[in-house]
Amino acid sequence: MVGKQGRVTGRIGPGLVGEVMVAVRGGVEAFYAYATLPDEEILTGSIVVVVDYFPPRTVYVARALV
C-alpha cells in the first residue's frame, strides 16, 4: 500500500476523516484517510500518495507531486 497513488473522494482536513480510492488487488477500494500533516486540508479530486497504512482500511496520505 505504501507508495500507491489514489484519488480523494471525501475531503481530508484537521479533525476530519476523509476517504480515498486506491487501486489494489485488481480493483479500486475505498480507505479512510488522514493527512500526514495535521493541519493540512486536501480537497476532493486531489491525487495523493499513501505514506502509511494501518489495516484493514486506514491510510495516511500526502499530496502527490503530479
PyMOL commands that place a pseudoatom at each C-alpha (Angstrom):
pseudoatom trace, name=CA, resn=MET, resi=1, chain=A, elem=C, hetatm=0, pos=[0.000, 0.000, 0.000]
pseudoatom trace, name=CA, resn=VAL, resi=2, chain=A, elem=C, hetatm=0, pos=[2.735, 2.486, 0.888]
pseudoatom trace, name=CA, resn=GLY, resi=3, chain=A, elem=C, hetatm=0, pos=[3.713, 4.408, -2.239]
pseudoatom trace, name=CA, resn=LYS, resi=4, chain=A, elem=C, hetatm=0, pos=[0.472, 3.788, -4.147]
pseudoatom trace, name=CA, resn=GLN, resi=5, chain=A, elem=C, hetatm=0, pos=[-1.433, 6.753, -5.542]
pseudoatom trace, name=CA, resn=GLY, resi=6, chain=A, elem=C, hetatm=0, pos=[-5.116, 7.389, -5.026]
pseudoatom trace, name=CA, resn=ARG, resi=7, chain=A, elem=C, hetatm=0, pos=[-7.836, 9.991, -5.541]
pseudoatom trace, name=CA, resn=VAL, resi=8, chain=A, elem=C, hetatm=0, pos=[-9.591, 11.820, -2.707]
pseudoatom trace, name=CA, resn=THR, resi=9, chain=A, elem=C, hetatm=0, pos=[-13.353, 11.182, -2.717]
pseudoatom trace, name=CA, resn=GLY, resi=10, chain=A, elem=C, hetatm=0, pos=[-14.074, 12.713, 0.694]
pseudoatom trace, name=CA, resn=ARG, resi=11, chain=A, elem=C, hetatm=0, pos=[-12.318, 15.893, 1.871]
pseudoatom trace, name=CA, resn=ILE, resi=12, chain=A, elem=C, hetatm=0, pos=[-9.394, 15.362, 4.260]
pseudoatom trace, name=CA, resn=GLY, resi=13, chain=A, elem=C, hetatm=0, pos=[-8.734, 18.039, 6.873]
pseudoatom trace, name=CA, resn=PRO, resi=14, chain=A, elem=C, hetatm=0, pos=[-7.961, 18.824, 10.503]
pseudoatom trace, name=CA, resn=GLY, resi=15, chain=A, elem=C, hetatm=0, pos=[-10.348, 16.850, 12.695]
pseudoatom trace, name=CA, resn=LEU, resi=16, chain=A, elem=C, hetatm=0, pos=[-11.903, 15.114, 9.682]
pseudoatom trace, name=CA, resn=VAL, resi=17, chain=A, elem=C, hetatm=0, pos=[-11.671, 11.567, 8.413]
pseudoatom trace, name=CA, resn=GLY, resi=18, chain=A, elem=C, hetatm=0, pos=[-11.510, 11.673, 4.631]
pseudoatom trace, name=CA, resn=GLU, resi=19, chain=A, elem=C, hetatm=0, pos=[-11.818, 8.962, 2.018]
pseudoatom trace, name=CA, resn=VAL, resi=20, chain=A, elem=C, hetatm=0, pos=[-9.543, 7.915, -0.830]
pseudoatom trace, name=CA, resn=MET, resi=21, chain=A, elem=C, hetatm=0, pos=[-9.913, 5.387, -3.619]
pseudoatom trace, name=CA, resn=VAL, resi=22, chain=A, elem=C, hetatm=0, pos=[-6.770, 3.299, -4.231]
pseudoatom trace, name=CA, resn=ALA, resi=23, chain=A, elem=C, hetatm=0, pos=[-6.158, 0.656, -6.893]
pseudoatom trace, name=CA, resn=VAL, resi=24, chain=A, elem=C, hetatm=0, pos=[-5.372, -2.639, -5.091]
pseudoatom trace, name=CA, resn=ARG, resi=25, chain=A, elem=C, hetatm=0, pos=[-5.843, -6.360, -5.743]
pseudoatom trace, name=CA, resn=GLY, resi=26, chain=A, elem=C, hetatm=0, pos=[-7.008, -5.824, -9.323]
pseudoatom trace, name=CA, resn=GLY, resi=27, chain=A, elem=C, hetatm=0, pos=[-9.703, -3.288, -8.430]
pseudoatom trace, name=CA, resn=VAL, resi=28, chain=A, elem=C, hetatm=0, pos=[-10.287, 0.026, -6.700]
pseudoatom trace, name=CA, resn=GLU, resi=29, chain=A, elem=C, hetatm=0, pos=[-11.124, 0.153, -2.993]
pseudoatom trace, name=CA, resn=ALA, resi=30, chain=A, elem=C, hetatm=0, pos=[-12.098, 2.903, -0.537]
pseudoatom trace, name=CA, resn=PHE, resi=31, chain=A, elem=C, hetatm=0, pos=[-9.965, 3.683, 2.524]
pseudoatom trace, name=CA, resn=TYR, resi=32, chain=A, elem=C, hetatm=0, pos=[-10.406, 6.061, 5.469]
pseudoatom trace, name=CA, resn=ALA, resi=33, chain=A, elem=C, hetatm=0, pos=[-7.755, 8.752, 5.079]
pseudoatom trace, name=CA, resn=TYR, resi=34, chain=A, elem=C, hetatm=0, pos=[-5.884, 11.209, 7.277]
pseudoatom trace, name=CA, resn=ALA, resi=35, chain=A, elem=C, hetatm=0, pos=[-3.344, 13.825, 6.163]
pseudoatom trace, name=CA, resn=THR, resi=36, chain=A, elem=C, hetatm=0, pos=[0.259, 13.223, 7.252]
pseudoatom trace, name=CA, resn=LEU, resi=37, chain=A, elem=C, hetatm=0, pos=[0.480, 16.904, 8.240]
pseudoatom trace, name=CA, resn=PRO, resi=38, chain=A, elem=C, hetatm=0, pos=[-2.153, 17.502, 10.944]
pseudoatom trace, name=CA, resn=ASP, resi=39, chain=A, elem=C, hetatm=0, pos=[-3.152, 20.996, 9.736]
pseudoatom trace, name=CA, resn=GLU, resi=40, chain=A, elem=C, hetatm=0, pos=[-3.265, 20.177, 6.001]
pseudoatom trace, name=CA, resn=GLU, resi=41, chain=A, elem=C, hetatm=0, pos=[-6.502, 20.157, 4.008]
pseudoatom trace, name=CA, resn=ILE, resi=42, chain=A, elem=C, hetatm=0, pos=[-6.762, 18.030, 0.856]
pseudoatom trace, name=CA, resn=LEU, resi=43, chain=A, elem=C, hetatm=0, pos=[-9.784, 18.626, -1.350]
pseudoatom trace, name=CA, resn=THR, resi=44, chain=A, elem=C, hetatm=0, pos=[-11.952, 16.143, -3.212]
pseudoatom trace, name=CA, resn=GLY, resi=45, chain=A, elem=C, hetatm=0, pos=[-10.469, 15.151, -6.568]
pseudoatom trace, name=CA, resn=SER, resi=46, chain=A, elem=C, hetatm=0, pos=[-6.839, 15.629, -5.491]
pseudoatom trace, name=CA, resn=ILE, resi=47, chain=A, elem=C, hetatm=0, pos=[-4.252, 12.955, -6.241]
pseudoatom trace, name=CA, resn=VAL, resi=48, chain=A, elem=C, hetatm=0, pos=[-2.462, 11.658, -3.140]
pseudoatom trace, name=CA, resn=VAL, resi=49, chain=A, elem=C, hetatm=0, pos=[0.216, 9.121, -2.284]
pseudoatom trace, name=CA, resn=VAL, resi=50, chain=A, elem=C, hetatm=0, pos=[-0.090, 6.649, 0.604]
pseudoatom trace, name=CA, resn=VAL, resi=51, chain=A, elem=C, hetatm=0, pos=[2.572, 7.304, 3.245]
pseudoatom trace, name=CA, resn=ASP, resi=52, chain=A, elem=C, hetatm=0, pos=[1.417, 4.861, 5.929]
pseudoatom trace, name=CA, resn=TYR, resi=53, chain=A, elem=C, hetatm=0, pos=[-1.134, 2.020, 6.084]
pseudoatom trace, name=CA, resn=PHE, resi=54, chain=A, elem=C, hetatm=0, pos=[-2.994, 0.612, 9.086]
pseudoatom trace, name=CA, resn=PRO, resi=55, chain=A, elem=C, hetatm=0, pos=[-5.029, -2.496, 8.212]
pseudoatom trace, name=CA, resn=PRO, resi=56, chain=A, elem=C, hetatm=0, pos=[-7.718, -3.051, 7.369]
pseudoatom trace, name=CA, resn=ARG, resi=57, chain=A, elem=C, hetatm=0, pos=[-8.913, 0.318, 5.947]
pseudoatom trace, name=CA, resn=THR, resi=58, chain=A, elem=C, hetatm=0, pos=[-6.916, 3.326, 7.204]
pseudoatom trace, name=CA, resn=VAL, resi=59, chain=A, elem=C, hetatm=0, pos=[-4.214, 5.256, 5.361]
pseudoatom trace, name=CA, resn=TYR, resi=60, chain=A, elem=C, hetatm=0, pos=[-2.197, 8.404, 5.929]
pseudoatom trace, name=CA, resn=VAL, resi=61, chain=A, elem=C, hetatm=0, pos=[-1.646, 10.355, 2.732]
pseudoatom trace, name=CA, resn=ALA, resi=62, chain=A, elem=C, hetatm=0, pos=[0.227, 13.341, 1.293]
pseudoatom trace, name=CA, resn=ARG, resi=63, chain=A, elem=C, hetatm=0, pos=[-0.407, 15.333, -1.862]
pseudoatom trace, name=CA, resn=ALA, resi=64, chain=A, elem=C, hetatm=0, pos=[1.225, 13.722, -4.888]
pseudoatom trace, name=CA, resn=LEU, resi=65, chain=A, elem=C, hetatm=0, pos=[3.663, 15.710, -6.980]
pseudoatom trace, name=CA, resn=VAL, resi=66, chain=A, elem=C, hetatm=0, pos=[1.918, 15.369, -10.322]
for i in range(1, 66): cmd.bond("trace and resi %d" % i, "trace and resi %d" % (i + 1))
show_as sticks, trace
zoom trace
